[in-house]
Amino acid sequence: MRFRSPEQSIRLSPRDPNIFFFYYLIGRTRLLQSRTDEAIGWFEKARNANPAYPFVRFLLASAYGLKGETERAAAELAEYRRLGGAPTSITRAKKGAMGLPKVRALSETTFFAGLRKAGVPEE
């Protein structure tokens, strides 16, 4: 079985009801690549396509935090929490983080660093 990239999936199914997930995947990749502005654009598309999916807001808060846009980060965190998003701390987020060691290392310098700047507590 051959898997499609998120970009291919968007091109082939632009009206897919789960298109937000493809936007999210692209945004997450851009965030890990430290392409923060691009990540924000993709996360905003994901959020707009499915406003009820809380984890996109957590990642968007992280990206805004990395950019120093603390008010926007705080607003996304508040909405994440209102939607019942979990985890609510860096420690808990790390427990749920899986993947290759390289991805975990990139997450530390991008995703978790952004969450800290956004005001997410360690514990």
C-alpha positions in Angstrom: 0.0 0.0 0.0 1.3 3.4 -1.0 0.7 6.3 1.4 0.1 9.8 0.1 1.7 12.9 1.5 -0.6 15.4 3.2 0.0 17.8 0.3 -1.1 15.1 -2.2 -4.1 14.3 -0.1 -5.2 18.0 -0.1 -4.8 18.2 -3.9 -6.7 15.0 -4.5 -9.5 15.6 -1.9 -9.8 19.3 -1.3 -13.3 18.9 0.2 -12.3 16.0 2.5 -14.1 16.6 5.8 -10.9 15.7 7.6 -8.7 18.1 5.6 -7.8 19.9 8.9 -5.7 16.8 9.8 -3.6 17.2 6.7 -3.1 20.9 7.4 -2.1 19.9 11.0 0.4 17.4 9.8 2.1 20.0 7.5 2.1 22.6 10.2 3.7 20.1 12.7 6.4 19.3 10.2 7.1 23.0 9.5 7.2 23.7 13.3 9.8 21.0 13.8 11.8 22.4 10.9 11.7 25.8 12.7 9.7 27.3 9.8 7.5 29.0 12.3 5.7 31.4 10.0 4.7 28.6 7.7 3.7 26.4 10.6 1.4 29.2 11.9 -0.3 29.5 8.5 -1.0 25.7 8.3 -2.2 25.5 12.0 -4.5 28.5 11.4 -5.9 26.6 8.3 -6.4 23.5 10.5 -8.1 25.5 13.3 -10.4 27.2 10.8 -11.3 23.9 9.1 -12.1 22.2 12.4 -12.4 24.7 15.3 -13.4 21.9 17.8 -10.1 19.9 17.5 -8.2 21.2 20.6 -4.6 19.9 19.9 -4.2 22.2 16.8 -4.7 25.1 19.2 -2.0 23.7 21.5 0.5 23.6 18.6 -0.7 27.0 17.4 -0.1 28.5 20.9 3.4 27.0 20.8 4.2 28.6 17.4 2.8 31.9 18.5 5.0 31.6 21.6 8.1 31.1 19.5 7.2 34.2 17.6 6.8 36.2 20.8 3.1 36.7 20.2 2.1 36.0 23.7 -1.4 37.4 23.6 -2.3 35.2 20.6 -0.6 32.2 22.3 -2.6 32.8 25.5 -5.9 33.1 23.5 -5.2 29.8 21.8 -4.3 28.1 25.1 -7.5 29.4 26.7 -9.5 27.9 23.8 -7.5 24.7 24.0 -8.4 24.4 27.7 -12.1 25.3 27.1 -12.3 22.5 24.5 -11.0 20.1 27.1 -7.5 19.7 25.7 -5.0 17.6 27.5 -2.2 17.7 28.5 -2.0 20.9 30.4 1.7 21.0 31.3 5.1 20.5 29.6 5.7 17.3 31.7 2.4 15.8 30.6 2.9 16.7 27.0 6.3 15.0 27.0 4.8 11.8 28.4 2.5 11.7 25.3 5.3 12.6 22.9 6.4 9.6 21.0 8.6 9.2 18.0 12.2 8.9 17.0 14.9 10.5 19.2 15.6 13.1 16.6 12.0 14.2 16.5 11.9 14.3 20.3 15.0 16.5 20.2 13.5 18.8 17.6 10.3 19.0 19.7 12.4 20.3 22.7 13.8 23.2 20.7 10.5 24.1 18.9 7.3 22.8 20.3 8.2 22.7 24.0 10.2 25.9 23.8 7.2 27.6 22.3 4.8 26.3 24.9 7.1 27.6 27.7 7.1 31.0 26.0 3.3 30.8 25.7 3.1 30.3 29.5 2.4 26.6 29.8 3.7 25.4 33.2 6.3 22.7 33.5 4.2 20.6 36.0 
